[in-house]
Amino acid sequence: MTTFSDLKHLFGVMACAAALSACDSVPKAPARAPLTDMLNQASQAAGSGQKEQAVTVWKQAAAAYPADKAPWASIAQTRYDAGQYGEAIVSAQEVLLRDPNDKAANSIIAIAGLRLSTRALGDLNRQNGMTPALRTESQDLAKLLRENLGDNAAASATRRPEPAKRREKAEKTSKTDKDEGNKSDPFDLLK
């Protein structure tokens, strides 16, 4: 009986030793570079014209420091400056997840979105793909944009006169031209 209880203790000791030795063999995570160093490295790359390398470093910084908005703000601005408005908007939204009150990110989203919309509407017009429903919705959104910008006077000033008013004016002009035309120049009737 002593051999069985000794064997039981021996297995218990071996199990504890195995468990403790496994804790020691876990590889340690490499020390991450300070955020300021990563941001400086990316800024230097961007300053020397290596924008894509800078974006790569900013993305690494964003992965290493997920709560910080600085890498995303730099990516958003770089993409916006390069005319990559869709990617700029996505990066600016990442900034807003970390800081909902960031004015620069909101500005990038607003202006980049307007630039994309303007480009798309221009493309549709050139392709004759502007449907009446799309035109109406675009005009409604443009009106809403003017109201949000506080530019209601510009919206009312750009209205065209109605066709009936133009016709009446043209008829009055042609009658006076005919009457005066007989007196001075016979070719006025052809105008």
C-alpha positions, 0 to 999 in steps of 0.5 A: 500500500505504501507503493501506491500512495508513494506513486500517487504523490509522485504523480502529483509532484510531477504534474505540478512541476510540469505545470510550473515549467510551462509557465516559464516557457511562454515567449515574451512579447517584444517591447513595442516602440514608443508612439512618439518614435513611430509617429516621428519615423512616419512623419520623416518618411512622409516628409521625404515623399515616401507617403506609402511607407509613412502610412504603413508605419502609421498603421503599425502605430495604430495597431500597437496603440489602438486607443490613440487617434494620432496615427489615424489622423495622419493617415486621413490627412495624407489620403485626403491630400493625395485625393484618395477621398474614400480612404481619407473618409474611412481613416477619419471615421477611425479618428471619430471612434476615438474622439467624436469631437475631432473637428479635423476628422469631421472636416475631412469627412464632410469635404471629401464626401462632397468632392466624391459626390460632385465627381460622381454627379459630374460623371453621371451628367457626362454619361447622361445617366442622371435620372429625374429621381436622382436629379430631384434628390441631388437638388434637395440635398444641395438645398439642405447643404445651402441651409446648413451653410447658412447660404439661403440667399444664394439658393433663391438668387439662382432661380431662373425666370419662368418660361411664360415670363420670358415669352412675354418679354420676348413678345414685347421686345419684338413688337417694339423692334418691328415698330421702330424697325420700319423707321430706321433699318429694314433688316430689323424685322429679321432679328 
